[in-house]
Each structure stands twice: as C-alpha cells, then as structure tokens.
Amino acid sequence: MNQPLDLIIIGAGPAGLSAAEVANREGLTYLVIEQGTIADTIRQYPVGRTMFSTPNEVEMNEGTLKPVREKPTREELLSHYIHFVLDHDLRINTGEEVVDVAGNDNDGFIVRTDRDEYRAARVLFAIGAMAKPRRLNVPGEELAKVHHRFVEPYPYVRKDALVVGGGNSAAEAALFLSEEGAQTTMAIWREDWENRDPKAGAMKHWVRNPLEQEIAAGRLRVVLYKQIEEITEHEVTIKTETGESLTITNDVVFVLVGSDADLTLLKKLGVKTEQGKLTEVPVYDTETFETNVRGIYVVGHFTNARHIKPAIDVPRRIVPLIAKALRAGVRR
Ligand SMILES: Cc1cc2nc3c(=O)[nH]c(=O)nc-3n(C[C@H](O)[C@H](O)[C@H](O)COP(=O)(O)OP(=O)(O)OC[C@H]3O[C@@H](n4cnc5c(N)ncnc54)[C@H](O)[C@@H]3O)c2cc1C
C-alpha cells in the first residue's frame, strides 16, 4: 500500500491541474490520477481548432498564454497546460483510471485504480463531462464508420460525411469537413438551426457565418430532420421534419449531440445528484464545493461551474480551505 496522502485529485484537465498547483503550493501531499493524458479533453478537440475563449479565460496565470492570434488554438492551449505541469513539477499519473473510491473522512478514503491502490484524507473529483457521449440509439450506430467525437477532417476528403447535431461542436465539424473537401450533410433540428440566441446555446456567429458560406457555395447541405432512422454500411436513412424518408449515400457519420459525466463513482459513495441547467450534476456546497459526503469535493465541467475559467478559479478558493482544515487536524 502507498503512503497515505492528504489529497487525491481525479482528472488532469484545467480543474485538476489548477487544484494540483494549489495543493503543491499549500504543501499538501497529493497525487493527480488521470486516465488519459494531461488535458485529455482539450487534446481531443478538433486538430487546429481555435478556442471560443480569449487567453484570460483559459490561461493558468495572467499573461502566460500568448497565442499568435487573438484566441488560442487547441495546440497552443494544450502546450500551455503541459508546460504548467512541467514548470511546477506537478505529481500526475497519466494512463491510470480510478475505478473505485470508498471510505470516509474520519478513516480516510481508499482510491482504487486499474493499476494500484492509494489512501487519501480528501478526494477531489475533477472528472469533466465527456465520459459518456450521447447516442442516437438507432440501428447501425455501432458500425465502425460512426464516431461520437470529431478530431480531424483529413481522412474524409471526397467522402460522403453526415454530421448529426445542433450545437457548436456539430457545426464546427460540418464546417471543417466541408472546407476540406468532404461532401457533407448536416442533420439538425429546425429549432437548433433557427436559434439565434447565444444565451440559449445558439451556434457562435463565427462558426455560423462560414458555415452559411459553405451552404451558399453548394458544398454543404443542411437537412432539417426529425429522426435518424437507420445507418448501414453505405447509406443513412433520415426522416425529415416534413415526415419524408430520405436515404443518402454515406461513408462516415459523426454523432455530436453532447455528452454527460459518469457519476457512477460518486453515486456509489453516496453523493446526491440533481438535475442541473443542462444535465444531472452532483449536489455540493456552493462555497466549499464539498458534497454531502464529507471529504469528497467536486470541481469543473460536471458541476454548474462548467467553463474553463471557473474550472481553474474554483480550486484556488477551495484547496486552501482543505489544506487549512487538514493542518488544523480536522478529521471530523
Ligand atoms: C469540442 C469542445 C470545445 C470546447 N471549447 C471550449 C471553449 O472554447 N472555451 C471553454 O471555456 N470551454 C470549452 N469547452 C469546455 C471545456 O473543454 C471544459 O470546460 C473543460 O475541459 C473543463 O475542464 P475540467 O478539468 O473540468 O474537465 P476535463 O478537461 O474534461 O478534464 C477531466 C479529466 O478527468 C479525466 N477522468 C475522468 N474520469 C476519470 C477516472 N475515472 N479516472 C481518471 N481520470 C478520469 C478525463 O480523462 C479528463 O482528462 C469545450 C468542450 C469541447 C468538447
């Protein structure tokens, strides 16, 4: 068994990295456990993607992210987070998945991974909200040509591509595919297509404008749909909003209709959840981000503080409180 730690942080996204740096500064013994790579969610953004956010909303310290243009690309942001880890020599185990957390704040928690077992006085979940991509649940969705993430358009030049979804991720994927020579169809619900309200999740105008140019140039087709009926090896059948059945030739499908966090470990610990603005979220104290299970904390994308800025800022408020309590010997 490893030496007991003060704090285990699950996830090395912006929230987990921010928490680790504060834990380090506070002199806590800590470990970040990450199933993928450093900032894995950002690594899985489309290649070359420009962030929606300005540097001050995503950088770890003011003035340290200096993109070539106004907003950073995926690559610039990823490198920024990696160098944050290297510069602060943060303790992170990558490629290690947490599979169970048990215990309580009096006796400590046992964190089991697919490789090892650790003990910690406190556990902070920074697990993001990308674990479970939403599915259409239609015949053929299990085919190899169907993807629930979009990373790059380059394998699909001159191929027939279908993108399903109404948010920014779907719109960006359709745009990138169309711009790089894929014969692209975007299947979208009318209410999403007609939504122009940024507060109600409408497509960003800097995605929509070039998308409309692709449509006007005849390179991209938009189908207002009710349902995807079936995906087969070479075709997709779509029920349009007027009720007609449309079968189109198809080589690749991207289903980009959102994703949800995996709350299984938290629920097993006894953490309560509730319906948030968009999806199910854990219940937590809005000052301390501690859940109803004492000693278990939540931060980042799967809480109501969803964007990168609060994912970085919240740990800076709460990790010093955890450190203070541990220093005072508060084991409740
Ligand atoms: C395509 C796309 C574009 C986006 N663009 C923007 C944008 O422009 N601006 C913006 O503010 N936000 C944007 N977001 C949202 C942004 O990515 C999140 O707000 C941000 O990643 C949240 O950071 P986080 O640390 O909370 O979660 P994440 O970055 O998702 O990190 C969570 C980490 O936990 C790990 N993990 C999960 N479960 C386990 C486990 N059991 N064991 C070990 N590790 C585990 C995951 O592998 C992951 O690395 C975008 C999201 C997507 C998908």
The ligand as an SDF file (V2000), in Angstrom:
LIG
                    3D

 53 58  0  0  0  0  0  0  0  0999 V2000
  -15.1340   20.4500  -28.6430 C   0  0  0  0  0  0  0  0  0  0  0  0
  -15.1530   21.2760  -27.3610 C   0  0  0  0  0  0  0  0  0  0  0  0
  -14.8530   22.6200  -27.4110 C   0  0  0  0  0  0  0  0  0  0  0  0
  -14.8420   23.3980  -26.2240 C   0  0  0  0  0  0  0  0  0  0  0  0
  -14.5000   24.7060  -26.3070 N   0  0  0  0  0  0  0  0  0  0  0  0
  -14.4290   25.4530  -25.1760 C   0  0  0  0  0  0  0  0  0  0  0  0
  -14.0410   26.8290  -25.2230 C   0  0  0  0  0  0  0  0  0  0  0  0
  -13.7430   27.3640  -26.3090 O   0  0  0  0  0  0  0  0  0  0  0  0
  -13.9870   27.5120  -24.0310 N   0  0  0  0  0  0  0  0  0  0  0  0
  -14.3150   26.9310  -22.8330 C   0  0  0  0  0  0  0  0  0  0  0  0
  -14.2620   27.5950  -21.7780 O   0  0  0  0  0  0  0  0  0  0  0  0
  -14.7040   25.6360  -22.7740 N   0  0  0  0  0  0  0  0  0  0  0  0
  -14.7590   24.8980  -23.9110 C   0  0  0  0  0  0  0  0  0  0  0  0
  -15.1420   23.5800  -23.8360 N   0  0  0  0  0  0  0  0  0  0  0  0
  -15.4200   23.0070  -22.4920 C   0  0  0  0  0  0  0  0  0  0  0  0
  -14.0730   22.7100  -21.7930 C   0  0  0  0  0  0  0  0  0  0  0  0
  -13.3810   21.7090  -22.5130 O   0  0  0  0  0  0  0  0  0  0  0  0
  -14.3410   22.2810  -20.3550 C   0  0  0  0  0  0  0  0  0  0  0  0
  -14.9790   23.3360  -19.6870 O   0  0  0  0  0  0  0  0  0  0  0  0
  -13.0100   21.9730  -19.6520 C   0  0  0  0  0  0  0  0  0  0  0  0
  -12.3090   20.9230  -20.2790 O   0  0  0  0  0  0  0  0  0  0  0  0
  -13.3440   21.6390  -18.2110 C   0  0  0  0  0  0  0  0  0  0  0  0
  -12.1930   21.2300  -17.5240 O   0  0  0  0  0  0  0  0  0  0  0  0
  -12.2830   20.0740  -16.4290 P   0  0  0  0  0  0  0  0  0  0  0  0
  -10.9140   19.9870  -15.8680 O   0  0  0  0  0  0  0  0  0  0  0  0
  -13.4330   20.3140  -15.5650 O   0  0  0  0  0  0  0  0  0  0  0  0
  -12.6490   18.7600  -17.2620 O   0  0  0  0  0  0  0  0  0  0  0  0
  -11.8380   17.9970  -18.3980 P   0  0  0  0  0  0  0  0  0  0  0  0
  -10.9410   18.9170  -19.1200 O   0  0  0  0  0  0  0  0  0  0  0  0
  -12.8310   17.2320  -19.1740 O   0  0  0  0  0  0  0  0  0  0  0  0
  -10.8980   17.0090  -17.5570 O   0  0  0  0  0  0  0  0  0  0  0  0
  -11.4030   15.8820  -16.8720 C   0  0  0  0  0  0  0  0  0  0  0  0
  -10.3470   14.8050  -16.8870 C   0  0  0  0  0  0  0  0  0  0  0  0
  -10.7150   13.7550  -15.9910 O   0  0  0  0  0  0  0  0  0  0  0  0
  -10.2940   12.5290  -16.5340 C   0  0  0  0  0  0  0  0  0  0  0  0
  -11.0780   11.4490  -15.9030 N   0  0  0  0  0  0  0  0  0  0  0  0
  -12.4110   11.2700  -15.9330 C   0  0  0  0  0  0  0  0  0  0  0  0
  -12.7610   10.1660  -15.2210 N   0  0  0  0  0  0  0  0  0  0  0  0
  -11.6120    9.6470  -14.7450 C   0  0  0  0  0  0  0  0  0  0  0  0
  -11.3100    8.4900  -13.9450 C   0  0  0  0  0  0  0  0  0  0  0  0
  -12.2740    7.6690  -13.5050 N   0  0  0  0  0  0  0  0  0  0  0  0
  -10.0210    8.2400  -13.6290 N   0  0  0  0  0  0  0  0  0  0  0  0
   -9.0230    9.0640  -14.0550 C   0  0  0  0  0  0  0  0  0  0  0  0
   -9.2600   10.1680  -14.8190 N   0  0  0  0  0  0  0  0  0  0  0  0
  -10.5270   10.4520  -15.1660 C   0  0  0  0  0  0  0  0  0  0  0  0
  -10.5470   12.7030  -18.0310 C   0  0  0  0  0  0  0  0  0  0  0  0
   -9.7620   11.8110  -18.8030 O   0  0  0  0  0  0  0  0  0  0  0  0
  -10.1660   14.1680  -18.2450 C   0  0  0  0  0  0  0  0  0  0  0  0
   -8.8210   14.3280  -18.6770 O   0  0  0  0  0  0  0  0  0  0  0  0
  -15.1700   22.7970  -24.9840 C   0  0  0  0  0  0  0  0  0  0  0  0
  -15.5020   21.4350  -24.9420 C   0  0  0  0  0  0  0  0  0  0  0  0
  -15.4870   20.6770  -26.1040 C   0  0  0  0  0  0  0  0  0  0  0  0
  -15.8100   19.2120  -26.0260 C   0  0  0  0  0  0  0  0  0  0  0  0
  1  2  1  0
  2  3  1  0
  2 52  2  0
  3  4  2  0
  4  5  1  0
  4 50  1  0
  5  6  2  0
  6  7  1  0
  6 13  1  0
  7  8  2  0
  7  9  1  0
  9 10  1  0
 10 11  2  0
 10 12  1  0
 12 13  2  0
 13 14  1  0
 14 15  1  0
 14 50  1  0
 15 16  1  0
 16 17  1  0
 16 18  1  0
 18 19  1  0
 18 20  1  0
 20 21  1  0
 20 22  1  0
 22 23  1  0
 23 24  1  0
 24 25  2  0
 24 26  1  0
 24 27  1  0
 27 28  1  0
 28 29  2  0
 28 30  1  0
 28 31  1  0
 31 32  1  0
 32 33  1  0
 33 34  1  0
 33 48  1  0
 34 35  1  0
 35 36  1  0
 35 46  1  0
 36 37  1  0
 36 45  1  0
 37 38  2  0
 38 39  1  0
 39 40  1  0
 39 45  2  0
 40 41  1  0
 40 42  2  0
 42 43  1  0
 43 44  2  0
 44 45  1  0
 46 47  1  0
 46 48  1  0
 48 49  1  0
 50 51  2  0
 51 52  1  0
 52 53  1  0
M  END
$$$$
